[in-house]
Amino acid sequence: MQTLTIAITNDSAIKTLHELEEKHFIKIVSEVKNSSPAVPGDPLSIAEFQQWIKRAEEMPTVSLEEAKSIWSKKKKLLADDRFSMT
């Protein structure tokens, strides 16, 4: 299962998502609190920003070649899944 946070500005798109929810392909969750600085919201304090940077620096890294390989596999899975949902 993957969780996405998206902002939808088109009524037709919202209707389509509700139709997918009725078919049990997706679940719409309202009012999810996300404290990630990557999404809109309240600005981080200096201390929170410093903690965020520290955590990012401590995270493991992968080479560019490995990242491309992983993405290539994921992209293929996404393409295959798109055609199997019918």
MMTF fields as JSON, N, C-alpha, C and O atoms, coordinates in Angstrom:
{
  "mmtfVersion": "1.0.0",
  "mmtfProducer": "UNKNOWN",
  "numBonds": 343,
  "numAtoms": 344,
  "numGroups": 86,
  "numChains": 1,
  "numModels": 1,
  "chainsPerModel": [1],
  "groupsPerChain": [86],
  "chainIdList": ["A"],
  "bondAtomList": [4, 2, 8, 6, 12, 10, 16, 14, 20, 18, 24, 22, 28, 26, 32, 30, 36, 34, 40, 38, 44, 42, 48, 46, 52, 50, 56, 54, 60, 58, 64, 62, 68, 66, 72, 70, 76, 74, 80, 78, 84, 82, 88, 86, 92, 90, 96, 94, 100, 98, 104, 102, 108, 106, 112, 110, 116, 114, 120, 118, 124, 122, 128, 126, 132, 130, 136, 134, 140, 138, 144, 142, 148, 146, 152, 150, 156, 154, 160, 158, 164, 162, 168, 166, 172, 170, 176, 174, 180, 178, 184, 182, 188, 186, 192, 190, 196, 194, 200, 198, 204, 202, 208, 206, 212, 210, 216, 214, 220, 218, 224, 222, 228, 226, 232, 230, 236, 234, 240, 238, 244, 242, 248, 246, 252, 250, 256, 254, 260, 258, 264, 262, 268, 266, 272, 270, 276, 274, 280, 278, 284, 282, 288, 286, 292, 290, 296, 294, 300, 298, 304, 302, 308, 306, 312, 310, 316, 314, 320, 318, 324, 322, 328, 326, 332, 330, 336, 334, 340, 338],
  "bondOrderList": [1, 1, 1, 1, 1, 1, 1, 1, 1, 1, 1, 1, 1, 1, 1, 1, 1, 1, 1, 1, 1, 1, 1, 1, 1, 1, 1, 1, 1, 1, 1, 1, 1, 1, 1, 1, 1, 1, 1, 1, 1, 1, 1, 1, 1, 1, 1, 1, 1, 1, 1, 1, 1, 1, 1, 1, 1, 1, 1, 1, 1, 1, 1, 1, 1, 1, 1, 1, 1, 1, 1, 1, 1, 1, 1, 1, 1, 1, 1, 1, 1, 1, 1, 1, 1],
  "groupList": [{"groupName": "MET", "atomNameList": ["N", "CA", "C", "O"], "elementList": ["N", "C", "C", "O"], "formalChargeList": [0, 0, 0, 0], "bondAtomList": [1, 0, 2, 1, 3, 2], "bondOrderList": [1, 1, 2], "singleLetterCode": "M", "chemCompType": "L-PEPTIDE LINKING"}, {"groupName": "GLN", "atomNameList": ["N", "CA", "C", "O"], "elementList": ["N", "C", "C", "O"], "formalChargeList": [0, 0, 0, 0], "bondAtomList": [1, 0, 2, 1, 3, 2], "bondOrderList": [1, 1, 2], "singleLetterCode": "Q", "chemCompType": "L-PEPTIDE LINKING"}, {"groupName": "THR", "atomNameList": ["N", "CA", "C", "O"], "elementList": ["N", "C", "C", "O"], "formalChargeList": [0, 0, 0, 0], "bondAtomList": [1, 0, 2, 1, 3, 2], "bondOrderList": [1, 1, 2], "singleLetterCode": "T", "chemCompType": "L-PEPTIDE LINKING"}, {"groupName": "LEU", "atomNameList": ["N", "CA", "C", "O"], "elementList": ["N", "C", "C", "O"], "formalChargeList": [0, 0, 0, 0], "bondAtomList": [1, 0, 2, 1, 3, 2], "bondOrderList": [1, 1, 2], "singleLetterCode": "L", "chemCompType": "L-PEPTIDE LINKING"}, {"groupName": "ILE", "atomNameList": ["N", "CA", "C", "O"], "elementList": ["N", "C", "C", "O"], "formalChargeList": [0, 0, 0, 0], "bondAtomList": [1, 0, 2, 1, 3, 2], "bondOrderList": [1, 1, 2], "singleLetterCode": "I", "chemCompType": "L-PEPTIDE LINKING"}, {"groupName": "ALA", "atomNameList": ["N", "CA", "C", "O"], "elementList": ["N", "C", "C", "O"], "formalChargeList": [0, 0, 0, 0], "bondAtomList": [1, 0, 2, 1, 3, 2], "bondOrderList": [1, 1, 2], "singleLetterCode": "A", "chemCompType": "L-PEPTIDE LINKING"}, {"groupName": "ASN", "atomNameList": ["N", "CA", "C", "O"], "elementList": ["N", "C", "C", "O"], "formalChargeList": [0, 0, 0, 0], "bondAtomList": [1, 0, 2, 1, 3, 2], "bondOrderList": [1, 1, 2], "singleLetterCode": "N", "chemCompType": "L-PEPTIDE LINKING"}, {"groupName": "ASP", "atomNameList": ["N", "CA", "C", "O"], "elementList": ["N", "C", "C", "O"], "formalChargeList": [0, 0, 0, 0], "bondAtomList": [1, 0, 2, 1, 3, 2], "bondOrderList": [1, 1, 2], "singleLetterCode": "D", "chemCompType": "L-PEPTIDE LINKING"}, {"groupName": "SER", "atomNameList": ["N", "CA", "C", "O"], "elementList": ["N", "C", "C", "O"], "formalChargeList": [0, 0, 0, 0], "bondAtomList": [1, 0, 2, 1, 3, 2], "bondOrderList": [1, 1, 2], "singleLetterCode": "S", "chemCompType": "L-PEPTIDE LINKING"}, {"groupName": "LYS", "atomNameList": ["N", "CA", "C", "O"], "elementList": ["N", "C", "C", "O"], "formalChargeList": [0, 0, 0, 0], "bondAtomList": [1, 0, 2, 1, 3, 2], "bondOrderList": [1, 1, 2], "singleLetterCode": "K", "chemCompType": "L-PEPTIDE LINKING"}, {"groupName": "HIS", "atomNameList": ["N", "CA", "C", "O"], "elementList": ["N", "C", "C", "O"], "formalChargeList": [0, 0, 0, 0], "bondAtomList": [1, 0, 2, 1, 3, 2], "bondOrderList": [1, 1, 2], "singleLetterCode": "H", "chemCompType": "L-PEPTIDE LINKING"}, {"groupName": "GLU", "atomNameList": ["N", "CA", "C", "O"], "elementList": ["N", "C", "C", "O"], "formalChargeList": [0, 0, 0, 0], "bondAtomList": [1, 0, 2, 1, 3, 2], "bondOrderList": [1, 1, 2], "singleLetterCode": "E", "chemCompType": "L-PEPTIDE LINKING"}, {"groupName": "PHE", "atomNameList": ["N", "CA", "C", "O"], "elementList": ["N", "C", "C", "O"], "formalChargeList": [0, 0, 0, 0], "bondAtomList": [1, 0, 2, 1, 3, 2], "bondOrderList": [1, 1, 2], "singleLetterCode": "F", "chemCompType": "L-PEPTIDE LINKING"}, {"groupName": "VAL", "atomNameList": ["N", "CA", "C", "O"], "elementList": ["N", "C", "C", "O"], "formalChargeList": [0, 0, 0, 0], "bondAtomList": [1, 0, 2, 1, 3, 2], "bondOrderList": [1, 1, 2], "singleLetterCode": "V", "chemCompType": "L-PEPTIDE LINKING"}, {"groupName": "PRO", "atomNameList": ["N", "CA", "C", "O"], "elementList": ["N", "C", "C", "O"], "formalChargeList": [0, 0, 0, 0], "bondAtomList": [1, 0, 2, 1, 3, 2], "bondOrderList": [1, 1, 2], "singleLetterCode": "P", "chemCompType": "L-PEPTIDE LINKING"}, {"groupName": "GLY", "atomNameList": ["N", "CA", "C", "O"], "elementList": ["N", "C", "C", "O"], "formalChargeList": [0, 0, 0, 0], "bondAtomList": [1, 0, 2, 1, 3, 2], "bondOrderList": [1, 1, 2], "singleLetterCode": "G", "chemCompType": "PEPTIDE LINKING"}, {"groupName": "TRP", "atomNameList": ["N", "CA", "C", "O"], "elementList": ["N", "C", "C", "O"], "formalChargeList": [0, 0, 0, 0], "bondAtomList": [1, 0, 2, 1, 3, 2], "bondOrderList": [1, 1, 2], "singleLetterCode": "W", "chemCompType": "L-PEPTIDE LINKING"}, {"groupName": "ARG", "atomNameList": ["N", "CA", "C", "O"], "elementList": ["N", "C", "C", "O"], "formalChargeList": [0, 0, 0, 0], "bondAtomList": [1, 0, 2, 1, 3, 2], "bondOrderList": [1, 1, 2], "singleLetterCode": "R", "chemCompType": "L-PEPTIDE LINKING"}],
  "groupTypeList": [0, 1, 2, 3, 2, 4, 5, 4, 2, 6, 7, 8, 5, 4, 9, 2, 3, 10, 11, 3, 11, 11, 9, 10, 12, 4, 9, 4, 13, 8, 11, 13, 9, 6, 8, 8, 14, 5, 13, 14, 15, 7, 14, 3, 8, 4, 5, 11, 12, 1, 1, 16, 4, 9, 17, 5, 11, 11, 0, 14, 2, 13, 8, 3, 11, 11, 5, 9, 8, 4, 16, 8, 9, 9, 9, 9, 3, 3, 5, 7, 7, 17, 12, 8, 0, 2],
  "groupIdList": [1, 2, 3, 4, 5, 6, 7, 8, 9, 10, 11, 12, 13, 14, 15, 16, 17, 18, 19, 20, 21, 22, 23, 24, 25, 26, 27, 28, 29, 30, 31, 32, 33, 34, 35, 36, 37, 38, 39, 40, 41, 42, 43, 44, 45, 46, 47, 48, 49, 50, 51, 52, 53, 54, 55, 56, 57, 58, 59, 60, 61, 62, 63, 64, 65, 66, 67, 68, 69, 70, 71, 72, 73, 74, 75, 76, 77, 78, 79, 80, 81, 82, 83, 84, 85, 86],
  "secStructList": [7, 7, 7, 7, 7, 7, 7, 7, 7, 7, 2, 2, 2, 2, 2, 2, 2, 2, 2, 2, 2, 2, 6, 6, 1, 7, 7, 7, 7, 7, 1, 7, 7, 7, 7, 7, 6, 6, 1, 1, 1, 1, 7, 7, 7, 2, 2, 2, 2, 2, 2, 2, 2, 2, 2, 2, 2, 2, 1, 7, 7, 7, 7, 2, 2, 2, 2, 2, 2, 2, 2, 2, 2, 2, 2, 2, 2, 2, 2, 2, 2, 2, 2, 2, 7, 7],
  "xCoordList": [0.844, 0.0, 0.882, 1.893, 0.505, 1.19, 0.237, -0.96, 0.744, -0.071, 0.423, 1.618, -0.49, -0.154, -0.919, -2.062, -0.294, -0.984, -1.019, 0.026, -2.224, -2.355, -3.394, -4.308, -3.237, -4.226, -4.934, -4.293, -6.249, -7.032, -7.858, -8.577, -7.746, -8.447, -9.521, -10.143, -9.739, -10.685, -11.825, -11.578, -13.066, -14.229, -14.34, -14.737, -13.994, -14.062, -13.063, -13.37, -11.886, -10.871, -11.339, -11.122, -11.97, -12.485, -13.555, -13.586, -14.428, -15.48, -14.857, -15.318, -13.827, -13.152, -12.543, -12.624, -11.939, -11.355, -12.43, -12.222, -13.565, -14.653, -15.182, -15.567, -15.201, -15.612, -14.616, -15.018, -13.323, -12.315, -12.462, -12.233, -12.844, -13.054, -14.257, -14.216, -15.317, -16.497, -16.161, -16.765, -15.205, -14.79, -13.728, -13.237, -13.379, -12.396, -10.986, -10.185, -10.682, -9.322, -8.46, -7.253, -9.076, -8.359, -9.192, -10.38, -8.556, -9.252, -8.88, -7.701, -9.881, -9.645, -9.651, -10.615, -8.566, -8.422, -8.416, -7.615, -9.304, -9.367, -8.518, -8.32, -8.036, -7.299, -6.135, -6.088, -5.215, -4.014, -3.012, -2.718, -2.495, -1.475, -0.116, 0.3, 0.566, 1.875, 2.864, 2.696, 3.883, 4.845, 6.058, 7.087, 5.952, 7.078, 7.246, 6.267, 8.47, 8.706, 8.556, 8.623, 8.355, 8.211, 6.815, 6.604, 5.851, 4.485, 4.104, 4.694, 3.125, 2.724, 2.247, 1.684, 2.481, 2.055, 2.803, 3.374, 2.794, 3.495, 4.998, 5.523, 5.694, 7.151, 7.831, 7.318, 8.988, 9.767, 10.498, 10.9, 10.659, 11.517, 12.966, 13.231, 13.887, 15.311, 15.749, 16.458, 15.331, 15.711, 15.142, 15.841, 13.884, 13.265, 13.983, 14.208, 14.341, 15.059, 16.417, 16.813, 17.131, 18.44, 18.316, 19.159, 17.267, 17.027, 16.731, 17.211, 15.944, 15.601, 16.865, 17.043, 17.732, 18.991, 19.863, 20.441, 19.962, 20.779, 20.285, 21.087, 18.959, 18.404, 18.692, 19.013, 18.576, 18.834, 20.296, 20.586, 21.205, 22.63, 22.976, 23.94, 22.205, 22.477, 21.828, 22.135, 20.937, 20.255, 21.24, 22.169, 21.042, 21.921, 21.715, 20.652, 22.737, 22.666, 22.829, 23.262, 22.473, 22.686, 23.371, 23.265, 24.063, 24.721, 23.675, 22.548, 24.051, 23.15, 22.749, 21.592, 23.695, 23.402, 22.372, 21.456, 22.529, 21.587, 20.204, 19.192, 20.161, 18.877, 18.17, 16.961, 18.92, 18.324, 17.795, 16.732, 18.521, 18.089, 16.801, 15.868, 16.767, 15.568, 14.385, 13.299, 14.582, 13.488, 13.009, 11.81, 13.931, 13.552, 12.634, 11.64, 12.971, 12.136, 10.763, 9.74, 10.743, 9.477, 8.613, 7.4, 9.238, 8.499, 7.856, 6.721, 8.576, 8.02, 6.833, 5.813, 6.959, 5.853, 4.636, 3.507, 4.861, 3.747, 3.045, 1.816, 3.823, 3.248, 2.443, 1.356, 2.962, 2.255, 0.978, -0.059, 1.033, -0.14, -1.228, -2.412, -0.853, -1.819, -2.708, -3.901, -2.141, -2.91, -3.656, -4.565, -3.293, -3.949, -5.126, -5.812, -5.392, -6.481, -7.834, -8.847, -7.899, -9.169, -10.004, -11.107],
  "yCoordList": [-1.179, 0.0, 1.233, 1.281, 2.222, 3.505, 4.587, 4.516, 5.583, 6.705, 7.954, 8.248, 8.689, 9.912, 11.083, 10.937, 12.23, 13.461, 14.308, 14.669, 14.623, 15.412, 16.511, 16.378, 17.58, 18.655, 18.611, 18.716, 18.456, 18.322, 19.588, 20.007, 20.189, 21.448, 21.328, 22.323, 20.125, 19.926, 19.035, 17.941, 19.484, 18.716, 17.364, 16.378, 17.311, 16.052, 15.044, 13.856, 15.51, 14.631, 14.109, 12.941, 14.956, 14.532, 13.458, 12.473, 13.653, 12.666, 11.326, 10.271, 11.37, 10.146, 9.419, 8.193, 10.16, 9.535, 8.89, 7.805, 9.545, 8.966, 7.68, 6.741, 7.64, 6.42, 5.288, 4.137, 5.609, 4.591, 4.094, 2.919, 4.996, 4.597, 3.649, 2.677, 3.936, 3.064, 1.662, 0.689, 1.546, 0.245, -0.407, -1.493, 0.247, -0.245, -0.345, -1.164, 0.489, 0.556, 1.477, 1.267, 2.499, 3.443, 3.724, 3.406, 4.323, 4.77, 6.234, 6.583, 7.074, 8.503, 8.77, 8.451, 9.356, 9.679, 11.197, 11.874, 11.721, 13.18, 13.672, 12.968, 14.863, 15.568, 14.77, 14.522, 14.38, 13.714, 14.788, 15.694, 14.68, 15.623, 15.113, 14.015, 15.911, 15.531, 16.607, 17.774, 16.221, 17.205, 17.334, 17.866, 16.861, 16.943, 18.352, 18.985, 18.851, 20.176, 20.191, 21.252, 19.03, 18.948, 19.322, 19.519, 19.424, 19.765, 21.107, 21.515, 21.797, 23.093, 22.967, 21.948, 23.996, 24.012, 25.084, 26.001, 24.962, 25.929, 25.824, 24.727, 26.962, 26.913, 26.256, 26.296, 25.654, 25.04, 26.106, 27.141, 25.836, 26.709, 26.407, 25.415, 27.233, 26.998, 25.655, 24.894, 25.357, 24.089, 22.896, 21.903, 22.981, 21.894, 21.709, 20.581, 22.823, 22.771, 22.099, 21.26, 22.464, 21.869, 20.365, 19.592, 19.943, 18.521, 17.792, 16.679, 18.42, 17.831, 17.612, 16.557, 18.618, 18.514, 17.41, 16.616, 17.353, 16.337, 14.937, 14.056, 14.722, 13.404, 13.058, 11.915, 14.045, 13.803, 13.419, 12.547, 14.055, 13.745, 12.366, 11.754, 11.863, 10.558, 9.407, 8.244, 9.713, 8.679, 7.997, 8.635, 6.713, 6.014, 6.558, 7.082, 6.423, 6.911, 5.742, 4.655, 5.99, 5.009, 5.725, 6.943, 4.963, 5.546, 5.929, 5.435, 6.796, 7.206, 6.008, 5.89, 5.124, 3.937, 3.041, 2.523, 2.862, 2.038, 2.682, 1.993, 3.99, 4.701, 4.562, 4.334, 4.698, 4.545, 3.129, 2.944, 2.138, 0.754, 0.507, -0.127, 1.012, 0.857, 1.542, 0.967, 2.769, 3.5, 2.792, 2.75, 2.243, 1.529, 0.35, 0.121, -0.39, -1.529, -1.045, -1.635, 0.026, 0.564, 1.079, 0.869, 1.747, 2.288, 1.163, 1.293, 0.068, -1.071, -1.657, -1.994, -1.779, -2.283, -1.374, -1.854, -0.068, 0.874, 0.736, 0.763, 0.588, 0.442, -0.853, -0.872, -1.932, -3.212, -3.122, -3.636, -2.467, -2.32, -1.492, -1.778, -0.484, 0.386, -0.403, -0.119, -1.385, -2.144, -3.31, -3.865, -3.693, -4.826, -4.404, -5.278, -3.104, -2.637, -2.717, -2.468, -3.046, -3.08, -4.258, -4.412],
  "zCoordList": [0.0, 0.0, 0.0, 0.701, -0.779, -0.842, -0.38, -0.659, 0.319, 0.753, 0.049, 0.063, -0.564, -1.283, -0.699, -0.265, -0.691, -0.336, -1.601, -2.142, -2.07, -3.289, -3.081, -2.267, -3.82, -3.822, -5.165, -6.211, -5.145, -6.371, -6.549, -5.642, -7.729, -7.988, -9.056, -9.427, -9.547, -10.633, -10.156, -9.65, -10.309, -9.847, -10.544, -9.924, -11.819, -12.558, -11.982, -11.876, -11.615, -11.029, -9.676, -9.353, -8.893, -7.589, -7.773, -7.036, -8.756, -9.036, -9.433, -8.997, -10.248, -10.68, -9.484, -9.398, -8.567, -7.38, -6.511, -5.968, -6.378, -5.596, -6.254, -5.557, -7.572, -8.28, -8.014, -7.84, -7.983, -7.673, -6.238, -5.952, -5.343, -3.954, -3.84, -3.086, -4.588, -4.572, -5.062, -4.61, -5.982, -6.505, -5.609, -5.919, -4.509, -3.544, -4.123, -3.673, -5.121, -5.644, -4.793, -4.673, -4.2, -3.354, -2.113, -2.06, -1.122, 0.078, 0.284, 0.332, 0.403, 0.608, 2.11, 2.806, 2.595, 4.007, 4.126, 3.482, 4.943, 5.062, 6.224, 7.214, 6.088, 7.137, 7.726, 8.931, 6.882, 7.352, 7.747, 6.968, 8.953, 9.413, 8.968, 9.339, 8.177, 7.681, 8.081, 7.729, 8.807, 9.288, 8.381, 8.796, 7.168, 6.244, 5.71, 5.313, 5.694, 5.119, 3.6, 2.979, 3.006, 1.558, 1.081, -0.116, 2.006, 1.627, 2.245, 3.246, 1.661, 2.217, 3.662, 4.061, 4.412, 5.81, 6.57, 5.979, 7.873, 8.705, 8.475, 8.283, 8.495, 8.315, 9.521, 10.639, 9.27, 10.343, 11.143, 10.611, 12.422, 13.228, 12.849, 12.17, 13.272, 12.974, 13.566, 12.908, 14.807, 15.441, 14.669, 14.472, 14.231, 13.461, 12.133, 11.692, 11.495, 10.224, 10.413, 9.605, 11.477, 11.746, 11.995, 11.539, 12.718, 12.959, 11.653, 11.434, 10.791, 9.502, 8.661, 8.053, 8.637, 7.894, 8.487, 7.745, 9.815, 10.475, 10.132, 9.823, 10.183, 9.837, 8.375, 8.053, 7.506, 6.081, 5.852, 5.032, 6.56, 6.401, 6.935, 6.475, 7.901, 8.494, 7.727, 7.99, 6.785, 6.012, 5.067, 4.573, 4.815, 3.871, 2.453, 2.119, 1.647, 0.267, -0.699, -0.317, -1.953, -3.02, -4.174, -4.316, -4.983, -6.15, -7.191, -7.16, -8.097, -9.167, -10.019, -10.421, -10.294, -11.101, -10.399, -11.038, -9.073, -8.326, -8.292, -8.423, -8.119, -8.097, -9.445, -9.493, -10.535, -11.865, -12.065, -12.657, -11.581, -11.715, -10.922, -11.415, -9.699, -8.865, -9.529, -9.604, -10.014, -10.648, -11.911, -12.184, -12.671, -13.894, -13.566, -14.255, -12.516, -12.104, -11.623, -11.97, -10.827, -10.313, -11.463, -11.479, -12.416, -13.561, -14.364, -14.823, -14.532, -15.249, -14.478, -15.079, -13.154, -12.338, -12.44, -12.541, -12.414, -12.526, -13.869, -13.94, -14.927, -16.269, -16.343, -16.92, -15.767, -15.785, -14.961, -15.38, -13.778, -12.917, -13.577, -13.4, -14.325, -14.966, -15.919, -16.033, -16.599, -17.567, -16.926, -17.542, -15.704, -15.078, -14.195, -13.664, -14.012, -13.156, -13.834, -13.18, -15.092, -15.796, -15.443, -15.967]
}
